[in-house]
Amino acid sequence: MLRKTILLIGACVITCMGSTLLKAQINKIDFTEYDLENGLHVILHKDNTTPIVAVSIMYHVGSKNESADRTGFAHFFEHLMFEGSENIKRGEFFKIAQNAGAENNANTTFDRTFYYEILPSNQLELGLWMEAERLRHLRIDSTGVETQRKVVKEERSQSYDNQPYGSLMEQTFAHAYKVHPYKWTPIGSTQYIDKATLSEFIEFHDMYYVPENATLSIAGDIDINKTKDFIKKYFEDISRGKKSIVRPKVVEPPQTNEVRDIVYDNIQLPAVVFAYHMPAQGTEDSYALSMLTTLLSDGQSSRLYKSVVDKQQKALNAVAFPFALEDPGLFMMYGISNVGVTAEDLEKAIDQEIEKVKENLITDNEYQKVRNKVESEFITRNSTVAGIAETLANYHIYFGDSNLINTEISRYMKVKREDIRNVAKKYLTKENRVVLYYLPKTQQK
């Protein structure tokens, strides 16, 4: 008994020390922000530790800004924006970056599109010129459009259509939403990309890829005043857009009955997908749901792994993750069945774990582990200049408060054990969820 008590005390001391050390590492991130007259929002963070700089620009446009009969436009522009401009020849964008020792890429979500370059700091001006070039006069012509049609279709074919469980996200969101544009995912539909005309692409670009819909976020080894001069030189005289930016105002009605369906796929093992409607990011309940995710599926010590994968051996994998989006999103869970385990058996095993978090408070030890993990992830996300640039832009676009990069962690730390149980009770209900069975096509009758 004495040995057990000593071990518990030791574990408590280690946990408390870990939490203290993590808090000590959360250093304030200083930044400067301002607006140009054309509406471009600028955020600058100086970090002279290493001679690199991240130049990024985030456009407040994602798949939810598309029309139902023209999905995939935001993702299409993720590719088209690398076609070149009046002063950058077709296919030269990547070459210019590579020759300068830079890395560049982009990504698209339901709510925004993000482009970035990570450069040696002595190439800062080059990175700014390149981003200004495609903001000022992106090349949109039939050659580029046809080239990127093929690229996007090939990406969809390889990453979605011909991948086991590749349609999982599309099917889940399509079943969960009836009216909100989250019912389609950023990859979009090949048929609509094929049907779209050059003029339609130009119209979409002219509405959303404009200074007043963009945030230029720069982090790294910079001189603030010199960087401001570069920004003035390359961005100040870019004209504002001539169209009013359209934001979807549709509200998804509450789901009142469980939605169930079967998807037959080229797979060997069944899978079960759960999707519960959850509130938008930044709301109190969204933080509690995020911490619930960590409890359920963060690593081999998580509840789902220990119970469903390790102990019961019902699944090869079982995870939970929240899609906390700008508008109300989805709290998702899925598991891939072990050999010989039916989808029904796997659903029952996962449901048992859901009921446990609804009925009982998590333990003090679990609660502290979740808090420590959230703090650790918060620090990690902002441990690189690229991560800081993206996080600053996200906070500005979604919340109009870039300083959340320093303060949002306190919102997580306010979440109590009771809050985690309460959100499980409130949102993880059968009438609020979609359940999909992924079954092998060989079982289709």
Backbone hydrogen bonds, N-H to C=O, Kabsch-Sander energy under -0.5 kcal/mol:
donor,donor_aa,acceptor,acceptor_aa,energy
5,T,1,M,-2.2
6,I,2,L,-2.4
7,L,3,R,-2.4
8,L,4,K,-2.2
9,I,5,T,-2.4
10,G,6,I,-2.8
11,A,7,L,-2.6
12,C,8,L,-2.2
13,V,9,I,-2.5
14,I,10,G,-2.5
15,T,11,A,-2.4
16,C,12,C,-2.7
17,M,13,V,-2.7
18,G,14,I,-2.6
19,S,15,T,-2.3
20,T,16,C,-2.3
21,L,17,M,-2.8
22,L,18,G,-2.3
23,K,19,S,-2.2
24,A,20,T,-2.0
25,Q,21,L,-1.2
25,Q,22,L,-0.6
26,I,22,L,-0.8
26,I,23,K,-0.8
27,N,25,Q,-2.2
30,D,28,K,-0.7
32,T,44,L,-2.7
34,Y,42,V,-2.0
36,L,40,L,-2.5
39,G,36,L,-2.0
41,H,214,A,-1.8
42,V,34,Y,-3.2
43,I,216,L,-2.7
44,L,32,T,-3.3
45,H,218,I,-2.6
47,D,45,H,-0.5
47,D,220,G,-3.0
52,I,50,T,-2.2
53,V,119,L,-2.6
54,A,219,A,-3.4
55,V,53,V,-0.6
55,V,117,E,-2.9
56,S,54,A,-0.6
56,S,217,S,-1.9
57,I,115,Y,-2.4
58,M,215,T,-2.5
59,Y,113,T,-2.8
60,H,213,N,-2.5
61,V,59,Y,-2.5
63,S,109,T,-1.5
64,K,110,F,-2.4
65,N,62,G,-1.8
66,E,63,S,-1.5
70,R,67,S,-2.1
73,F,70,R,-0.7
76,F,72,G,-2.2
77,F,73,F,-2.4
78,E,74,A,-1.3
79,H,75,H,-1.0
79,H,76,F,-0.7
80,L,76,F,-2.5
81,M,77,F,-2.3
82,F,79,H,-1.9
83,E,80,L,-2.2
85,S,88,I,-1.8
86,E,137,H,-1.0
89,K,87,N,-0.5
91,G,83,E,-0.6
92,E,89,K,-2.4
96,I,92,E,-2.9
97,A,93,F,-1.8
98,Q,94,F,-2.9
99,N,95,K,-2.6
100,A,96,I,-1.0
100,A,97,A,-0.6
101,G,98,Q,-1.8
102,A,97,A,-2.9
103,E,118,I,-2.1
105,N,116,Y,-1.8
107,N,114,F,-2.0
109,T,112,R,-2.5
113,T,59,Y,-2.3
114,F,107,N,-2.8
115,Y,57,I,-2.2
116,Y,105,N,-2.3
117,E,55,V,-2.5
118,I,103,E,-3.1
119,L,53,V,-2.8
119,L,117,E,-0.6
121,S,51,P,-2.1
123,Q,120,P,-2.7
124,L,121,S,-1.3
127,G,123,Q,-2.1
128,L,124,L,-2.2
129,W,125,E,-2.4
130,M,126,L,-2.5
131,E,127,G,-2.0
132,A,128,L,-2.4
133,E,129,W,-2.3
134,R,130,M,-1.6
135,L,131,E,-1.5
136,R,132,A,-2.9
137,H,133,E,-2.6
138,L,134,R,-0.6
139,R,84,G,-2.6
140,I,138,L,-0.7
145,V,141,D,-2.5
146,E,142,S,-2.5
147,T,143,T,-2.1
148,Q,144,G,-2.5
149,R,145,V,-2.0
150,K,146,E,-1.5
151,V,147,T,-1.7
152,V,148,Q,-2.8
153,K,149,R,-2.3
154,E,150,K,-2.2
155,E,151,V,-2.3
156,R,152,V,-2.5
157,S,153,K,-2.3
158,Q,154,E,-2.6
159,S,155,E,-2.8
160,Y,156,R,-2.0
161,D,156,R,-2.3
162,N,157,S,-2.0
163,Q,160,Y,-1.1
166,G,163,Q,-2.5
168,L,165,Y,-1.8
171,Q,167,S,-3.1
172,T,168,L,-2.2
173,F,169,M,-2.5
174,A,170,E,-2.3
175,H,171,Q,-1.8
176,A,172,T,-1.8
177,Y,173,F,-1.9
183,K,180,H,-1.9
184,W,181,P,-1.4
188,G,185,T,-1.6
193,I,189,S,-1.9
194,D,190,T,-2.3
195,K,191,Q,-1.8
196,A,192,Y,-1.8
201,F,197,T,-1.8
202,I,198,L,-2.3
203,E,199,S,-2.2
204,F,200,E,-2.2
205,H,201,F,-2.4
206,D,202,I,-2.7
207,M,203,E,-1.1
208,Y,204,F,-1.8
209,Y,205,H,-2.4
210,V,208,Y,-1.4
213,N,210,V,-1.9
214,A,211,P,-1.8
215,T,58,M,-2.1
216,L,41,H,-3.2
217,S,56,S,-2.1
217,S,215,T,-0.7
218,I,43,I,-2.8
219,A,54,A,-2.0
220,G,45,H,-2.0
221,D,52,I,-2.7
222,I,220,G,-1.9
224,I,222,I,-0.6
227,T,223,D,-2.7
228,K,224,I,-2.3
229,D,225,N,-1.8
230,F,226,K,-2.0
231,I,227,T,-2.5
232,K,228,K,-2.5
233,K,229,D,-2.2
234,Y,230,F,-2.2
235,F,231,I,-2.8
236,E,231,I,-0.8
236,E,232,K,-0.9
238,I,235,F,-1.7
247,R,245,I,-0.5
259,V,433,R,-2.2
260,R,258,E,-0.5
261,D,435,V,-1.8
263,V,437,Y,-3.2
265,D,439,L,-2.5
267,I,265,D,-2.2
271,A,438,Y,-2.0
272,V,335,G,-2.3
273,V,436,L,-2.7
274,F,333,M,-3.5
275,A,434,V,-1.9
276,Y,331,F,-2.7
277,H,432,N,-1.7
278,M,329,G,-2.3
281,Q,325,L,-2.8
283,T,280,A,-1.3
287,Y,283,T,-1.2
287,Y,284,E,-0.6
288,A,284,E,-1.4
289,L,285,D,-2.4
290,S,286,S,-1.8
291,M,287,Y,-1.9
292,L,288,A,-1.9
293,T,289,L,-1.9
294,T,290,S,-1.6
295,L,291,M,-2.0
296,L,292,L,-2.3
297,S,293,T,-2.6
298,D,294,T,-1.5
299,G,297,S,-1.3
302,S,299,G,-1.5
303,R,295,L,-2.0
304,L,296,L,-2.6
305,Y,296,L,-0.6
306,K,302,S,-2.7
307,S,303,R,-2.5
308,V,304,L,-1.9
309,V,304,L,-1.3
309,V,305,Y,-0.6
310,D,305,Y,-3.3
311,K,306,K,-2.5
312,Q,307,S,-3.0
314,K,308,V,-2.7
315,A,308,V,-1.2
316,L,336,I,-2.9
317,N,336,I,-1.0
319,V,334,Y,-2.5
321,F,332,M,-2.9
323,F,330,L,-4.0
324,A,322,P,-1.0
325,L,323,F,-1.1
325,L,327,D,-0.5
329,G,278,M,-0.5
329,G,279,P,-0.5
330,L,323,F,-1.1
331,F,276,Y,-3.3
332,M,321,F,-2.5
332,M,330,L,-0.7
333,M,274,F,-2.4
334,Y,319,V,-2.3
335,G,272,V,-2.1
336,I,317,N,-2.0
337,S,270,P,-2.7
337,S,335,G,-0.6
338,N,314,K,-2.3
341,V,338,N,-2.2
346,L,342,T,-2.0
347,E,343,A,-2.7
348,K,344,E,-2.1
349,A,345,D,-2.0
350,I,346,L,-2.4
351,D,347,E,-2.7
352,Q,348,K,-1.8
353,E,349,A,-1.1
354,I,350,I,-1.9
355,E,351,D,-2.5
356,K,352,Q,-1.5
357,V,353,E,-1.5
358,K,354,I,-1.2
359,E,355,E,-1.9
360,N,356,K,-2.4
367,Y,363,T,-2.5
368,Q,364,D,-2.3
369,K,365,N,-2.2
370,V,366,E,-2.5
371,R,367,Y,-2.2
372,N,368,Q,-2.6
373,K,369,K,-2.3
374,V,370,V,-2.5
375,E,371,R,-2.3
376,S,372,N,-2.5
377,E,373,K,-2.6
378,F,374,V,-2.1
379,I,375,E,-2.3
380,T,376,S,-2.6
381,R,377,E,-2.5
382,N,378,F,-1.0
382,N,379,I,-0.5
383,S,380,T,-1.8
388,I,384,T,-2.3
389,A,385,V,-2.4
390,E,386,A,-2.2
391,T,387,G,-2.5
392,L,388,I,-2.7
393,A,389,A,-1.8
394,N,390,E,-2.7
395,Y,391,T,-2.6
396,H,392,L,-1.9
397,I,393,A,-2.7
398,Y,394,N,-2.8
399,F,395,Y,-1.8
400,G,395,Y,-0.7
400,G,396,H,-1.4
401,D,395,Y,-1.6
404,L,401,D,-1.6
405,I,402,S,-1.8
406,N,403,N,-2.1
407,T,403,N,-1.2
408,E,404,L,-2.6
410,S,407,T,-1.6
411,R,407,T,-0.5
411,R,408,E,-1.6
412,Y,408,E,-1.1
413,M,409,I,-2.2
414,K,410,S,-1.0
415,V,412,Y,-1.6
420,I,416,K,-1.6
421,R,417,R,-1.9
422,N,418,E,-2.5
423,V,419,D,-2.4
424,A,420,I,-1.5
425,K,421,R,-2.2
426,K,422,N,-2.5
427,Y,423,V,-2.7
428,L,423,V,-0.6
428,L,424,A,-1.5
429,T,427,Y,-1.9
432,N,429,T,-1.0
433,R,430,K,-1.4
434,V,275,A,-2.2
435,V,259,V,-3.0
436,L,273,V,-2.4
437,Y,261,D,-2.2
438,Y,271,A,-3.2
438,Y,436,L,-0.6
439,L,263,V,-2.6
439,L,437,Y,-0.7
441,K,265,D,-1.8
443,Q,440,P,-2.2
444,Q,441,K,-1.5
